[in-house]
Amino acid sequence: MKKLLIVVALLFVAPVFADDVSEYVQLLKSDLKANSKEIVKKGMQTFTNEEAKLFWPIYDAYLAERGRFLDARVALLQEYAKEFDSMTDETAQALLNRRFAQVKEKDKLDVKYRAKFSTALSPRRLVRFYQIQHELDLLIELGAVSQIPHMKWWQEK
């Protein structure tokens, strides 16, 4: 888990201080996939053979689709970093609109996969899974936002 947080921190520091973060993105994706599976496995405590047979292929597909949201988030942060010192109101609004659109699309993905996960898990086990996934998402987002410089709102153009 600590390794995952370090990789997340590196990923989101990189857009502000470097132009090319593709190696960080690849590292995060592979590390996130490996660690999130282990965290989910531990958090769920035990899967029956039937649950495991049904759950893990769905989870792998879920992670694969979530990868595009990571790409979109990184692209947004790269744009933010590029515009940071010369941010206009129009650019700030466009970036904010993109972020809200990303959140909506991620929510749609979660709704889509909730139905799929419910074929593998009982409702109570499904709630537990989403608790774990939500905690992972919060840790990743916290790692990200803690490394991003705040908007220079006090410096009006």
C-alpha positions, 0 to 999 in steps of 0.5 A: 500500500505504501508503494502504491501511495508513493507511485501515486505521489510521483505520478501527480508531482510529475505533471507539474515538473515534467512534460513527459509522464508516460513512464509514471503512468505505466508504473502507476497502472501496473502497480495499481492493478497489482496492489488493488487486487491484493487490497480487495482480496484482503478486504473481502477476506475470503472468496468462495471458489464460485465468487472468485471464478465470477468476480476476478474476470469482472474486476479485471475488465473494470480495472481495464476500463478505469485505466482510461479515466486515469489517462484522462485525469493525467491529461487534465493535470498536464494541461493544468500544469502547462497553463498554471502560470498563465491561467485565464478564466476561460482555461480554468472554466474549461479545465473544470468542465473537463473534470466534472465530465470525467467524474460523470463518466466514471460514475456511469462506469460504476453503475455499469459494473455494479450490475456485473459485480452483483452477479458474482457477489451477494448484496452485502458482499457487494457493499463491502467491495464498494467500500474497499474500492471507495477507500482505494479511490480516496487514497489515490485522489488524496495522493494526487491532490496533495501534490498539485499546486493550488490555483493562484486565485489571488493573482487576478489577470 
